[in-house]
Amino acid sequence: MWLFLAFIAVPMIEIALFIQVGGVIGIWWTLLIVLLTAIAGSYLVRSQGLQELGRLQQSFRDLRDPTETLASGAMILFAGALLLTPGFFTDAVGLSLLIPGVRKSIFEAIKTRINVQRFEMGQGPQPEQPNPSDTVIDAEFEDVTREKAPKDGPSDWTRH
């Protein structure tokens, strides 16, 4: 239901803002501002995204919980999508998501509503290694040894 309301409300807000801002500063300045926010937003998203990627790699090296870094990276990605969407409202929300303090506050608010049952890093339990004597080789064979006749005695090597 909330998603449906967002798909209705956001375009209506954007249209109203375009009409208001365009009426005050003119259509060409309005379009220039939309274009510049998309360009500046792309640059900011790229630089902050690379910083978060470095933090994520460091958390893996230090064997720390990467949850906050992953959430921050997801918010930066969402900010990029908002900044590339034409409009003043989406630009304002996208730019606010590029502020680290805002991302941290949103993460803390979300974290209070989520209950993590288990978190594990590294390799899980390893399967039991097979014993070499348990190795089974599936093959076909043909017995090529000749059968001993009852008249055959011991070989010459065993006579004394």
C-alpha positions, 0 to 999 in steps of 0.5 A, spaced: 500 500 500 505 504 501 509 503 495 502 504 491 502 511 495 509 513 493 508 512 486 502 516 486 504 522 490 512 522 488 510 524 481 504 529 483 509 533 488 514 533 482 509 536 477 507 541 482 515 543 484 516 543 476 510 548 475 512 552 481 520 553 480 519 554 472 514 559 474 519 563 478 526 562 474 524 560 468 523 553 464 531 553 461 534 555 468 529 549 471 532 544 466 539 546 467 538 545 475 535 538 473 541 536 469 546 539 473 544 535 479 544 529 475 551 530 473 553 532 480 549 526 483 553 521 479 559 524 481 558 524 488 555 517 488 561 514 484 566 517 489 562 515 496 560 508 493 567 507 492 569 509 499 563 504 501 566 499 497 573 500 501 570 500 508 566 493 506 573 490 504 576 492 510 570 489 514 571 483 511 579 483 512 578 485 519 572 480 520 567 485 522 560 485 521 559 488 514 551 490 515 552 497 516 557 498 510 552 494 506 546 498 508 550 504 507 552 502 500 545 500 498 542 507 500 548 510 496 545 506 490 538 508 491 540 516 492 544 515 485 537 512 482 533 518 485 538 523 483 538 521 476 530 521 476 528 528 474 525 532 479 526 537 485 523 532 490 527 526 488 534 530 488 533 533 495 531 526 498 537 523 493 542 528 496 540 527 503 542 520 502 549 522 500 550 525 507 553 520 512 549 522 518 543 521 515 545 514 512 547 512 519 540 515 522 536 511 517 540 505 519 539 506 526 532 506 525 531 500 521 536 496 525 531 497 531 526 494 527 530 488 525 532 482 529 538 478 526 537 471 528 544 469 526 550 472 523 556 467 521 563 469 517 568 465 513 567 458 511 561 454 515 562 447 517 566 443 513 563 436 510 567 430 513 573 428 509 572 421 506 577 416 508 581 413 503 580 406 505 572 408 503 574 409 496 569 406 491 571 405 484 566 403 479 569 398 474 568 392 470 573 387 470 575 380 467 579 375 470 585 373 466 588 368 471 588 361 469 585 356 474 589 351 477 588 344 475 588 339 481 594 335 478 598 342 479 603 341 485 607 346 488 611 351 484 619 349 483 620 355 488 617 352 494 620 345 493 626 343 498 
